[in-house]
Amino acid sequence: MNRPTILLNPGPVTLTERVKKAFYKEDQCHREPEFAEIILDIKRRLLKVYPEAQENYESVVLSGSGTCAVEAMVGTLIPRNGKALVISNGVYGERMANMIRLHGKACVEIKSPWPEPMNLAEVERILSSDKDITHVLAVHNETTTGRLNAIDALGKILKKHDLPLIFDTVSSFAGEEIKFDDWNILALASTANKCIHAAPGLCFVIARRDVLEDLQEKGENGSPAIYLDLISYYKNQKSGFSPFTQAVHAAFSLQEGLKELEDSGGWKPRMERYRYLSGAIRRELKKLGYRMFLKEEEYCSMLSSFSLPDGYSYEELHDILKEAGFVIYAGQGGLFHSIFRVANMGDITDGDLERLLDVFRTLLVKEQA
C-alpha cells in the first residue's frame, strides 16, 4: 500500500483515513441547529478527554490555530488591572508574554535560555515578594526544543501561593497527563490538529465554569478584542452557536478525531504510542551518532530534537527526507542552523517508523563515506 507523505512536524499531522472521510459529510450552514449539535457534541467530548475536567470546567471552541486559543484565553482571563507572571523557556512562553504586553497589561517574565528548564527557584522568589501577581502562565510541552516542562513542581508552588495557572497545552492535550486540580489550572488552550489528530481550523479553551459565569454576569472581561473575546463564545455556545462563522468542515474532522481518540482508549494509550515512537527514534538516531539536543528524560512524548549532522544544512536534510516521503521541522529562531525536530503525532505506522530510520541510516553512511 502506498503511504502518503508522513508529517513529522509538530502539527498539522498526517490524518487517518477515518478522519479524512469526515470531510465528505454534507455541507452545513453554521447557523443551523444540526451544526450547533455538532459543536455541543465536540464540547462534551473535549471535556471527556480528561474526566477530571467534567465537573468544574467548560470547553469553548474557536476557529483558528492554537495561537488563536492561547490569545483568547490570555486576553480574556487576565483582567485589565491584573498582573501576570510568565515562565518562558522557548518561543511559546515568550509569545504569551508578548501578547500580554501588547494587550497593555502588567507582565513579569522569567525567561530561561531555550535549552534549559523553567527557573522554578525564581518563580518562588518572585511570588514570595510580589503580591500583585494575579495569574501565572506556562507552557506544558515547549515544542521549541521538545521539553516537557516540570508542571508537577510548578503546581505545588501555585497551590502554596493560591495562584491560578493559565496553561498552553497546544501540543500536549490528549498526548500527556494533565492534572487540573493539582496544578491549579484556571484554563488551558489547545488545538485540533496536534494530539487529537484532526485537521487544522479549530482550537479550544477549557476553563473553570465558575470563572466564565462570573465574567459573563459582570458583562466585562480583560479582552481587548472582539473576535477573541472568550466570554462571547462561551455565552453563545451554551446552545451550540458561535458569535462568528465557525470552520464547519474542520468541525466534522475534530468530532471524528475525538471519536477515534475515544475508540483507541483515550489519552493514555495515545501517549504510550507516542513514547514508543519517540523512544525508538531517539535510541536509533543516538546509536547512529546523531546528538540529542536535550537529555532523554527531559523530552515530551511526541517530539525530539537533534543537532544537525556534520556536513548537512537543515535545508539539505529536509529535502532528502521529503524526497523519501517525510517532512521534518527546523529549529526556531537562533536554532535554525543548529538543530532539527522530529514529531511523532498523527497516523504513523510501524512501517513508517522503520522507513524513516532507514533514511537516517543512509544519511550516516553517506556522511562517513
C-alpha positions as a Markdown table, in Angstrom:
| # | Residue | x | y | z |
|---|---|---|---|---|
| 1 | Met | 0.0 | 0.0 | 0.0 |
| 2 | Asn | 1.3 | 3.4 | -0.9 |
| 3 | Arg | 1.6 | 5.7 | 2.1 |
| 4 | Pro | 1.1 | 9.5 | 1.9 |
| 5 | Thr | 3.9 | 11.9 | 2.8 |
| 6 | Ile | 4.2 | 11.5 | 6.6 |
| 7 | Leu | 4.3 | 14.8 | 8.5 |
| 8 | Leu | 6.9 | 14.8 | 11.3 |
| 9 | Asn | 6.4 | 18.5 | 12.0 |
| 10 | Pro | 4.6 | 19.3 | 15.3 |
| 11 | Gly | 1.2 | 19.8 | 13.7 |
| 12 | Pro | -0.6 | 19.7 | 11.4 |
| 13 | Val | -0.4 | 15.9 | 11.4 |
| 14 | Thr | -1.0 | 13.0 | 9.0 |
| 15 | Leu | -4.7 | 12.2 | 9.2 |
| 16 | Thr | -6.1 | 8.7 | 9.3 |
| 17 | Glu | -8.5 | 7.7 | 6.5 |
| 18 | Arg | -11.3 | 7.7 | 9.1 |
| 19 | Val | -10.8 | 11.4 | 9.9 |
| 20 | Lys | -10.3 | 12.3 | 6.3 |
| 21 | Lys | -13.6 | 10.8 | 5.3 |
| 22 | Ala | -15.4 | 13.2 | 7.8 |
| 23 | Phe | -14.8 | 16.0 | 5.2 |
| 24 | Tyr | -17.2 | 14.3 | 2.9 |
| 25 | Lys | -20.2 | 14.9 | 5.1 |
| 26 | Glu | -23.0 | 17.1 | 3.6 |
| 27 | Asp | -22.1 | 20.8 | 3.7 |
| 28 | Gln | -23.8 | 22.6 | 6.5 |
| 29 | Cys | -24.6 | 26.2 | 7.5 |
| 30 | His | -23.1 | 27.2 | 10.8 |
| 31 | Arg | -26.4 | 28.8 | 11.8 |
| 32 | Glu | -28.4 | 25.6 | 11.5 |
| 33 | Pro | -29.4 | 23.5 | 14.6 |
| 34 | Glu | -27.7 | 20.5 | 13.1 |
| 35 | Phe | -24.3 | 22.2 | 13.2 |
| 36 | Ala | -25.0 | 23.5 | 16.7 |
| 37 | Glu | -25.5 | 19.9 | 17.8 |
| 38 | Ile | -22.0 | 19.1 | 16.4 |
| 39 | Ile | -20.4 | 21.9 | 18.4 |
| 40 | Leu | -22.2 | 20.8 | 21.6 |
| 41 | Asp | -21.0 | 17.2 | 21.0 |
| 42 | Ile | -17.4 | 18.4 | 20.4 |
| 43 | Lys | -17.6 | 20.4 | 23.6 |
| 44 | Arg | -18.7 | 17.4 | 25.6 |
| 45 | Arg | -16.1 | 15.1 | 24.1 |
| 46 | Leu | -13.3 | 17.6 | 24.8 |
| 47 | Leu | -14.1 | 17.5 | 28.5 |
| 48 | Lys | -14.2 | 13.7 | 28.4 |
| 49 | Val | -10.6 | 13.5 | 27.3 |
| 50 | Tyr | -9.6 | 14.3 | 30.9 |
| 51 | Pro | -12.7 | 13.3 | 33.0 |
| 52 | Glu | -11.4 | 15.3 | 35.9 |
| 53 | Ala | -12.4 | 18.4 | 34.0 |
| 54 | Gln | -16.1 | 17.5 | 33.5 |
| 55 | Glu | -17.4 | 18.7 | 36.8 |
| 56 | Asn | -16.0 | 22.2 | 37.1 |
| 57 | Tyr | -14.8 | 23.2 | 33.6 |
| 58 | Glu | -16.3 | 24.2 | 30.3 |
| 59 | Ser | -14.9 | 24.0 | 26.8 |
| 60 | Val | -15.2 | 26.8 | 24.3 |
| 61 | Val | -14.5 | 26.3 | 20.6 |
| 62 | Leu | -13.0 | 28.9 | 18.2 |
| 63 | Ser | -11.9 | 28.9 | 14.6 |
| 64 | Gly | -8.2 | 29.4 | 14.3 |
| 65 | Ser | -4.8 | 27.9 | 15.2 |
| 66 | Gly | -3.6 | 27.0 | 18.7 |
| 67 | Thr | -2.2 | 30.6 | 19.0 |
| 68 | Cys | -5.8 | 31.9 | 18.5 |
| 69 | Ala | -7.0 | 29.9 | 21.5 |
| 70 | Val | -4.0 | 31.0 | 23.6 |
| 71 | Glu | -4.5 | 34.7 | 22.8 |
| 72 | Ala | -8.3 | 34.4 | 23.5 |
| 73 | Met | -7.5 | 32.7 | 26.9 |
| 74 | Val | -4.8 | 35.2 | 27.9 |
| 75 | Gly | -6.7 | 38.2 | 26.7 |
| 76 | Thr | -10.0 | 37.3 | 28.3 |
| 77 | Leu | -8.9 | 35.8 | 31.6 |
| 78 | Ile | -6.2 | 38.2 | 32.7 |
| 79 | Pro | -8.1 | 41.3 | 33.9 |
| 80 | Arg | -7.1 | 44.8 | 32.7 |
| 81 | Asn | -5.8 | 45.6 | 36.2 |
| 82 | Gly | -4.2 | 42.1 | 36.7 |
| 83 | Lys | -0.5 | 41.3 | 36.7 |
| 84 | Ala | 0.8 | 38.1 | 35.1 |
| 85 | Leu | 3.9 | 36.1 | 35.7 |
| 86 | Val | 5.0 | 34.2 | 32.6 |
| 87 | Ile | 7.6 | 31.4 | 32.8 |
| 88 | Ser | 9.2 | 31.0 | 29.4 |
| 89 | Asn | 11.9 | 28.8 | 28.1 |
| 90 | Gly | 11.0 | 28.8 | 24.4 |
| 91 | Val | 9.1 | 30.5 | 21.6 |
| 92 | Tyr | 5.7 | 29.8 | 23.0 |
| 93 | Gly | 6.2 | 31.1 | 26.5 |
| 94 | Glu | 7.8 | 34.2 | 25.1 |
| 95 | Arg | 4.8 | 34.6 | 22.8 |
| 96 | Met | 2.4 | 34.7 | 25.7 |
| 97 | Ala | 4.4 | 37.3 | 27.4 |
| 98 | Asn | 4.4 | 39.4 | 24.2 |
| 99 | Met | 0.6 | 39.0 | 24.0 |
| 100 | Ile | 0.1 | 40.3 | 27.5 |
| 101 | Arg | 2.3 | 43.3 | 26.8 |
| 102 | Leu | 0.6 | 44.1 | 23.6 |
| 103 | His | -2.8 | 44.0 | 25.4 |
| 104 | Gly | -1.4 | 46.7 | 27.7 |
| 105 | Lys | -1.4 | 44.6 | 30.9 |
| 106 | Ala | 1.3 | 44.2 | 33.5 |
| 107 | Cys | 3.7 | 41.3 | 33.0 |
| 108 | Val | 6.7 | 39.8 | 34.7 |
| 109 | Glu | 8.6 | 37.3 | 32.6 |
| 110 | Ile | 11.0 | 34.7 | 34.0 |
| 111 | Lys | 13.0 | 33.9 | 30.9 |
| 112 | Ser | 15.3 | 30.9 | 30.7 |
| 113 | Pro | 17.6 | 30.1 | 27.7 |
| 114 | Trp | 15.7 | 27.7 | 25.4 |
| 115 | Pro | 17.8 | 24.6 | 26.2 |
| 116 | Glu | 17.1 | 25.0 | 29.9 |
| 117 | Pro | 14.2 | 24.1 | 32.2 |
| 118 | Met | 11.9 | 26.6 | 33.8 |
| 119 | Asn | 13.5 | 28.6 | 36.6 |
| 120 | Leu | 11.3 | 27.5 | 39.5 |
| 121 | Ala | 13.5 | 29.0 | 42.1 |
| 122 | Glu | 12.9 | 32.4 | 40.6 |
| 123 | Val | 9.2 | 31.7 | 40.4 |
| 124 | Glu | 9.2 | 31.0 | 44.1 |
| 125 | Arg | 11.3 | 34.1 | 44.8 |
| 126 | Ile | 9.0 | 36.4 | 42.8 |
| 127 | Leu | 5.7 | 35.0 | 44.1 |
| 128 | Ser | 7.0 | 35.4 | 47.7 |
| 129 | Ser | 7.9 | 39.0 | 47.2 |
| 130 | Asp | 5.4 | 40.4 | 44.6 |
| 131 | Lys | 1.9 | 40.1 | 46.0 |
| 132 | Asp | 0.4 | 41.9 | 43.0 |
| 133 | Ile | 0.8 | 38.8 | 40.8 |
| 134 | Thr | -2.7 | 37.5 | 39.9 |
| 135 | His | -2.0 | 34.8 | 37.3 |
| 136 | Val | 0.8 | 32.5 | 36.3 |
| 137 | Leu | 1.3 | 31.3 | 32.8 |
| 138 | Ala | 3.4 | 28.4 | 31.5 |
| 139 | Val | 3.8 | 26.1 | 28.5 |
| 140 | His | 3.4 | 22.4 | 29.0 |
| 141 | Asn | 5.3 | 21.0 | 26.1 |
| 142 | Glu | 7.6 | 23.6 | 24.7 |
| 143 | Thr | 8.0 | 22.4 | 21.1 |
| 144 | Thr | 10.8 | 24.8 | 20.5 |
| 145 | Thr | 13.0 | 22.0 | 21.9 |
| 146 | Gly | 10.7 | 19.2 | 22.8 |
| 147 | Arg | 10.9 | 19.8 | 26.5 |
| 148 | Leu | 8.1 | 18.7 | 28.8 |
| 149 | Asn | 8.1 | 21.3 | 31.5 |
| 150 | Ala | 8.1 | 20.4 | 35.2 |
| 151 | Ile | 4.5 | 21.3 | 35.9 |
| 152 | Asp | 4.1 | 19.0 | 38.9 |
| 153 | Ala | 6.7 | 21.1 | 40.7 |
| 154 | Leu | 5.2 | 24.3 | 39.5 |
| 155 | Gly | 1.7 | 23.2 | 40.6 |
| 156 | Lys | 3.0 | 22.8 | 44.2 |
| 157 | Ile | 4.3 | 26.3 | 44.1 |
| 158 | Leu | 1.0 | 27.6 | 42.8 |
| 159 | Lys | -1.0 | 25.7 | 45.4 |
| 160 | Lys | 1.2 | 27.2 | 48.1 |
| 161 | His | 0.6 | 30.8 | 46.9 |
| 162 | Asp | -3.0 | 30.1 | 45.8 |
| 163 | Leu | -2.5 | 31.4 | 42.3 |
| 164 | Pro | -4.2 | 30.1 | 39.1 |
| 165 | Leu | -2.4 | 28.6 | 36.1 |
| 166 | Ile | -3.2 | 29.8 | 32.6 |
| 167 | Phe | -1.8 | 26.9 | 30.6 |
| 168 | Asp | -0.6 | 26.4 | 27.0 |
| 169 | Thr | -1.3 | 22.8 | 26.2 |
| 170 | Val | -1.4 | 23.3 | 22.5 |
| 171 | Ser | 0.9 | 20.4 | 21.7 |
| 172 | Ser | 0.2 | 18.2 | 24.8 |
| 173 | Phe | -3.6 | 18.0 | 25.1 |
| 174 | Ala | -4.6 | 14.3 | 24.6 |
| 175 | Gly | -1.0 | 13.2 | 24.5 |
| 176 | Glu | 0.3 | 13.9 | 28.0 |
| 177 | Glu | -1.1 | 13.7 | 31.5 |
| 178 | Ile | -2.8 | 16.9 | 32.7 |
| 179 | Lys | -3.8 | 17.4 | 36.4 |
| 180 | Phe | -6.4 | 20.0 | 36.6 |
| 181 | Asp | -6.6 | 20.2 | 40.4 |
| 182 | Asp | -3.0 | 19.5 | 41.4 |
| 183 | Trp | -1.8 | 22.2 | 39.0 |
| 184 | Asn | -4.4 | 24.8 | 40.0 |
| 185 | Ile | -5.4 | 25.1 | 36.3 |
| 186 | Leu | -7.7 | 28.1 | 35.6 |
| 187 | Ala | -7.7 | 27.5 | 31.9 |
| 188 | Leu | -5.8 | 25.7 | 29.2 |
| 189 | Ala | -5.7 | 26.2 | 25.4 |
| 190 | Ser | -5.1 | 23.7 | 22.7 |
| 191 | Thr | -6.0 | 22.8 | 19.1 |
| 192 | Ala | -7.5 | 20.1 | 16.9 |
| 193 | Asn | -4.5 | 19.5 | 14.7 |
| 194 | Lys | -2.0 | 18.0 | 17.1 |
| 195 | Cys | -2.6 | 15.2 | 19.5 |
| 196 | Ile | -6.3 | 14.9 | 18.7 |
| 197 | His | -5.2 | 14.1 | 15.1 |
| 198 | Ala | -7.8 | 16.3 | 13.4 |
| 199 | Ala | -7.4 | 18.9 | 10.7 |
| 200 | Pro | -6.3 | 22.5 | 11.3 |
| 201 | Gly | -9.0 | 25.1 | 11.6 |
| 202 | Leu | -10.5 | 24.8 | 15.1 |
| 203 | Cys | -9.0 | 25.4 | 18.5 |
| 204 | Phe | -10.4 | 25.5 | 22.0 |
| 205 | Val | -10.1 | 26.7 | 25.6 |
| 206 | Ile | -11.1 | 24.7 | 28.6 |
| 207 | Ala | -11.7 | 27.0 | 31.6 |
| 208 | Arg | -13.3 | 26.9 | 35.0 |
| 209 | Arg | -17.0 | 27.3 | 34.6 |
| 210 | Asp | -17.5 | 29.5 | 37.7 |
| 211 | Val | -14.9 | 32.0 | 36.3 |
| 212 | Leu | -16.6 | 32.1 | 32.9 |
| 213 | Glu | -20.0 | 32.5 | 34.5 |
| 214 | Asp | -18.7 | 35.3 | 36.7 |
| 215 | Leu | -17.2 | 37.2 | 33.8 |
| 216 | Gln | -20.5 | 36.7 | 31.8 |
| 217 | Glu | -22.6 | 38.1 | 34.6 |
| 218 | Lys | -20.3 | 41.1 | 35.0 |
| 219 | Gly | -20.5 | 41.9 | 31.3 |
| 220 | Glu | -16.9 | 42.8 | 31.1 |
| 221 | Asn | -13.6 | 41.0 | 31.0 |
| 222 | Gly | -9.9 | 41.6 | 30.1 |
| 223 | Ser | -10.3 | 41.0 | 26.4 |
| 224 | Pro | -9.0 | 43.9 | 24.1 |
| 225 | Ala | -10.6 | 42.1 | 21.1 |
| 226 | Ile | -13.9 | 41.4 | 19.6 |
| 227 | Tyr | -13.2 | 38.1 | 17.7 |
| 228 | Leu | -11.1 | 36.8 | 20.6 |
| 229 | Asp | -13.5 | 37.6 | 23.4 |
| 230 | Leu | -13.8 | 34.2 | 25.0 |
| 231 | Ile | -16.9 | 35.1 | 27.0 |
| 232 | Ser | -18.9 | 35.9 | 23.9 |
| 233 | Tyr | -18.2 | 32.4 | 22.6 |
| 234 | Tyr | -19.0 | 30.9 | 26.0 |
| 235 | Lys | -22.3 | 32.6 | 26.2 |
| 236 | Asn | -23.4 | 31.7 | 22.6 |
| 237 | Gln | -22.1 | 28.2 | 22.7 |
| 238 | Lys | -24.4 | 27.2 | 25.6 |
| 239 | Ser | -26.8 | 26.5 | 22.7 |
| 240 | Gly | -24.1 | 25.4 | 20.3 |
| 241 | Phe | -23.9 | 28.5 | 18.2 |
| 242 | Ser | -21.0 | 30.9 | 17.9 |
| 243 | Pro | -20.7 | 34.7 | 17.5 |
| 244 | Phe | -18.8 | 34.3 | 14.2 |
| 245 | Thr | -18.6 | 31.8 | 11.4 |
| 246 | Gln | -17.0 | 28.6 | 12.5 |
| 247 | Ala | -14.8 | 26.3 | 10.4 |
| 248 | Val | -17.6 | 23.9 | 9.5 |
| 249 | His | -15.6 | 21.1 | 7.8 |
| 250 | Ala | -12.9 | 21.4 | 10.4 |
| 251 | Ala | -15.6 | 20.7 | 13.0 |
| 252 | Phe | -16.5 | 17.5 | 11.2 |
| 253 | Ser | -12.9 | 16.5 | 11.4 |
| 254 | Leu | -12.5 | 17.4 | 15.1 |
| 255 | Gln | -15.6 | 15.5 | 16.0 |
| 256 | Glu | -14.3 | 12.4 | 14.2 |
| 257 | Gly | -10.8 | 12.8 | 15.7 |
| 258 | Leu | -12.3 | 12.9 | 19.2 |
| 259 | Lys | -14.4 | 9.8 | 18.5 |
| 260 | Glu | -11.3 | 8.0 | 17.2 |
| 261 | Leu | -9.4 | 9.0 | 20.3 |
| 262 | Glu | -12.1 | 7.6 | 22.5 |
| 263 | Asp | -12.2 | 4.3 | 20.4 |
| 264 | Ser | -8.5 | 3.9 | 20.8 |
| 265 | Gly | -8.7 | 4.1 | 24.6 |
| 266 | Gly | -8.1 | 7.9 | 25.2 |
| 267 | Trp | -5.0 | 9.9 | 26.0 |
| 268 | Lys | -3.1 | 7.2 | 27.9 |
| 269 | Pro | -2.7 | 4.7 | 25.1 |
| 270 | Arg | -2.0 | 7.6 | 22.7 |
| 271 | Met | 0.8 | 8.9 | 25.0 |
| 272 | Glu | 2.1 | 5.3 | 25.2 |
| 273 | Arg | 2.2 | 5.0 | 21.4 |
| 274 | Tyr | 3.9 | 8.4 | 21.2 |
| 275 | Arg | 6.5 | 7.2 | 23.7 |
| 276 | Tyr | 7.1 | 4.1 | 21.8 |
| 277 | Leu | 7.7 | 6.0 | 18.5 |
| 278 | Ser | 9.8 | 8.8 | 20.0 |
| 279 | Gly | 11.8 | 6.3 | 22.1 |
| 280 | Ala | 12.6 | 4.3 | 19.0 |
| 281 | Ile | 13.6 | 7.4 | 17.0 |
| 282 | Arg | 15.9 | 8.7 | 19.8 |
| 283 | Arg | 17.5 | 5.3 | 20.5 |
| 284 | Glu | 18.3 | 4.6 | 16.9 |
| 285 | Leu | 19.5 | 8.1 | 16.0 |
| 286 | Lys | 21.6 | 8.2 | 19.1 |
| 287 | Lys | 23.1 | 4.8 | 18.1 |
| 288 | Leu | 23.9 | 6.2 | 14.7 |
| 289 | Gly | 25.7 | 9.2 | 16.2 |
| 290 | Tyr | 23.1 | 11.9 | 16.0 |
| 291 | Arg | 23.3 | 14.1 | 19.0 |
| 292 | Met | 20.1 | 14.8 | 21.1 |
| 293 | Phe | 19.6 | 18.4 | 22.0 |
| 294 | Leu | 18.1 | 17.6 | 25.4 |
| 295 | Lys | 18.6 | 14.8 | 27.9 |
| 296 | Glu | 16.3 | 11.7 | 27.3 |
| 297 | Glu | 14.3 | 12.3 | 30.4 |
| 298 | Glu | 13.6 | 15.9 | 29.5 |
| 299 | Tyr | 11.6 | 15.2 | 26.3 |
| 300 | Cys | 7.9 | 15.1 | 25.9 |
| 301 | Ser | 6.3 | 12.0 | 24.3 |
| 302 | Met | 5.7 | 13.4 | 20.9 |
| 303 | Leu | 8.7 | 15.4 | 19.7 |
| 304 | Ser | 12.5 | 15.0 | 19.7 |
| 305 | Ser | 15.2 | 17.5 | 18.7 |
| 306 | Phe | 18.7 | 16.7 | 17.4 |
| 307 | Ser | 21.8 | 18.6 | 16.4 |
| 308 | Leu | 22.2 | 18.8 | 12.6 |
| 309 | Pro | 24.6 | 16.1 | 11.4 |
| 310 | Asp | 28.0 | 17.3 | 10.3 |
| 311 | Gly | 28.0 | 18.3 | 6.6 |
| 312 | Tyr | 24.3 | 18.9 | 6.3 |
| 313 | Ser | 22.3 | 22.1 | 6.5 |
| 314 | Tyr | 18.7 | 21.9 | 7.6 |
| 315 | Glu | 17.5 | 22.6 | 4.1 |
| 316 | Glu | 19.6 | 19.6 | 2.7 |
| 317 | Leu | 18.4 | 17.3 | 5.4 |
| 318 | His | 14.8 | 18.4 | 4.9 |
| 319 | Asp | 14.9 | 17.9 | 1.2 |
| 320 | Ile | 16.4 | 14.4 | 1.4 |
| 321 | Leu | 13.7 | 13.3 | 3.9 |
| 322 | Lys | 10.9 | 14.9 | 1.9 |
| 323 | Glu | 12.1 | 13.0 | -1.2 |
| 324 | Ala | 11.8 | 9.9 | 0.9 |
| 325 | Gly | 8.2 | 10.8 | 2.0 |
| 326 | Phe | 8.8 | 12.5 | 5.3 |
| 327 | Val | 8.5 | 16.2 | 6.4 |
| 328 | Ile | 10.7 | 17.2 | 9.4 |
| 329 | Tyr | 10.9 | 20.6 | 11.1 |
| 330 | Ala | 13.6 | 23.2 | 11.5 |
| 331 | Gly | 14.8 | 24.7 | 14.7 |
| 332 | Gln | 13.2 | 28.1 | 15.5 |
| 333 | Gly | 15.0 | 31.5 | 15.8 |
| 334 | Gly | 18.7 | 31.1 | 16.5 |
| 335 | Leu | 18.4 | 27.3 | 16.5 |
| 336 | Phe | 17.6 | 27.2 | 12.8 |
| 337 | His | 21.2 | 26.5 | 11.8 |
| 338 | Ser | 21.9 | 24.0 | 14.6 |
| 339 | Ile | 19.0 | 21.6 | 15.2 |
| 340 | Phe | 16.2 | 19.8 | 13.5 |
| 341 | Arg | 13.0 | 18.4 | 15.1 |
| 342 | Val | 11.1 | 15.2 | 14.5 |
| 343 | Ala | 7.5 | 14.9 | 15.8 |
| 344 | Asn | 5.6 | 11.7 | 16.0 |
| 345 | Met | 1.9 | 12.6 | 16.2 |
| 346 | Gly | -0.7 | 11.5 | 13.7 |
| 347 | Asp | -1.2 | 8.4 | 11.6 |
| 348 | Ile | 2.3 | 6.9 | 11.8 |
| 349 | Thr | 2.7 | 3.1 | 11.4 |
| 350 | Asp | 5.5 | 0.8 | 12.5 |
| 351 | Gly | 6.3 | 0.5 | 8.8 |
| 352 | Asp | 6.6 | 4.3 | 8.5 |
| 353 | Leu | 8.9 | 4.3 | 11.5 |
| 354 | Glu | 11.2 | 1.7 | 10.0 |
| 355 | Arg | 11.3 | 3.5 | 6.6 |
| 356 | Leu | 12.2 | 6.8 | 8.5 |
| 357 | Leu | 15.1 | 5.1 | 10.4 |
| 358 | Asp | 16.4 | 3.6 | 7.2 |
| 359 | Val | 16.7 | 7.1 | 5.7 |
| 360 | Phe | 18.7 | 8.3 | 8.7 |
| 361 | Arg | 20.9 | 5.2 | 8.4 |
| 362 | Thr | 21.5 | 6.0 | 4.7 |
| 363 | Leu | 22.4 | 9.6 | 5.6 |
| 364 | Leu | 25.0 | 8.4 | 8.1 |
| 365 | Val | 26.6 | 6.0 | 5.5 |
| 366 | Lys | 26.9 | 8.9 | 3.1 |
| 367 | Glu | 28.4 | 11.2 | 5.8 |
| 368 | Gln | 31.0 | 8.6 | 6.7 |
| 369 | Ala | 31.9 | 7.9 | 3.0 |
